[in-house]
Amino acid sequence: MHIFLDESGDLGFSEKSQQYFVIAILITKDKKPIENCIKRIRQRKLPKKYKKIPELKFTNSDNVIRKSILKCKRNVELSYILLNKRRVYPRLQDKKNIVYNYITSFLFSFTEGTE
C-alpha cells in the first residue's frame, strides 16, 4: 500500500493566518499509474520553465493542469480532514505538533480498513 499525504494552509494562529488547515491523503495499492500520469502532465501540459519544479502546486496551476491531475486517480482512495482553526482550544494553539498529530491520527483512523 502506498500513501501520499499533502497539506494546505498553515497551522499558525495569528491574525494573518488562514482560517483552515487541510490534510489530504491518497491511498493506492499500485503507485505506478499515478506516477506515470503526473509524469505525462509534466511533459505535455506544463510550460517549459515549470517542468523541473519538484512539486506541482494545485493552487498555482491553471484549470487544464488541475483537471488533468484529478483524472489521474485510478484505483485510489481519497480522504481529507479540514480543521477550522477558530475552533482549536487556546491552550493548544502554541502546541502545533500536538494539533497536527491529533488531526493526522484522526484522519488515518478512518483508513485502517483500506487494503
C-alpha positions in Angstrom: 0.0 0.0 0.0 1.2 3.5 -0.8 0.1 6.7 0.9 0.6 10.2 -0.4 -0.1 13.0 2.0 -0.5 16.7 1.3 -1.3 19.7 3.4 -2.8 23.0 2.5 -2.8 26.1 4.7 -0.7 26.7 7.8 -1.0 25.8 11.5 -0.4 29.4 12.7 -3.0 31.1 14.9 -2.2 34.8 14.3 -4.4 37.4 12.7 -2.7 36.8 9.4 -3.0 33.0 9.4 -5.5 31.2 7.2 -8.7 30.1 8.9 -8.5 26.5 7.7 -5.8 23.8 7.6 -6.4 20.7 5.4 -4.6 17.4 5.2 -5.4 15.1 2.4 -4.3 11.5 1.7 -4.4 9.4 -1.4 -4.1 5.6 -0.8 -3.3 3.1 -3.6 -2.0 -0.4 -4.0 -0.2 0.5 -7.2 1.5 3.9 -7.3 2.9 3.4 -10.9 -0.2 4.6 -12.8 -0.3 7.8 -10.7 3.4 8.4 -11.1 3.1 7.9 -14.9 0.1 10.2 -15.1 1.9 13.0 -13.3 4.9 12.4 -15.5 2.8 12.8 -18.6 1.3 16.0 -17.3 4.7 17.4 -16.6 5.9 16.5 -20.1 2.8 17.6 -22.1 0.9 20.3 -20.1 3.4 22.3 -18.2 5.2 25.3 -19.7 8.9 24.5 -20.1 10.0 26.7 -17.2 7.9 24.7 -14.8 8.9 21.2 -15.9 11.7 20.8 -13.4 9.9 22.1 -10.3 9.9 19.2 -7.8 6.3 19.7 -6.6 3.2 20.8 -8.5 1.2 23.3 -6.5 -2.5 22.8 -7.2 -3.3 26.4 -6.2 -0.7 27.8 -8.6 -1.8 25.6 -11.5 -4.3 26.6 -14.2 -7.6 24.7 -14.8 -6.2 22.5 -17.5 -3.5 21.1 -15.2 -5.9 20.8 -12.3 -8.4 18.8 -14.3 -5.6 16.6 -15.7 -4.3 15.8 -12.2 -7.8 15.0 -10.9 -8.2 12.5 -13.8 -5.1 10.6 -12.6 -7.0 8.9 -9.8 -7.1 5.3 -10.8 -7.9 2.7 -8.1 -7.3 5.1 -5.3 -9.0 6.1 -2.1 -9.0 9.7 -1.1 -9.6 11.1 2.4 -9.1 14.5 3.9 -9.7 16.4 7.1 -10.4 20.1 7.4 -9.5 21.9 10.6 -11.3 25.2 11.4 -8.6 26.8 13.4 -11.0 29.1 15.2 -12.3 26.0 17.0 -9.0 25.0 18.4 -8.7 25.5 22.2 -6.5 28.5 23.0 -4.3 26.2 25.3 -3.4 24.1 22.2 -2.6 26.9 19.8 1.0 27.0 20.8 1.3 23.2 20.6 1.2 22.9 16.8 2.8 19.4 16.8 0.1 18.1 19.1 -2.7 19.6 16.9 -1.0 18.2 13.8 -0.5 14.7 15.2 -4.1 14.6 16.5 -5.8 15.5 13.2 -3.5 13.3 11.2 -4.1 10.3 13.5 -7.9 11.1 13.3 -7.7 11.0 9.5 -5.7 7.8 9.4 -8.1 6.1 11.9 -10.8 6.2 9.1 -8.5 4.5 6.6 -7.5 1.5 8.8 -9.7 -0.9 6.8 -8.2 0.1 3.5 -6.2 -2.8 1.9 
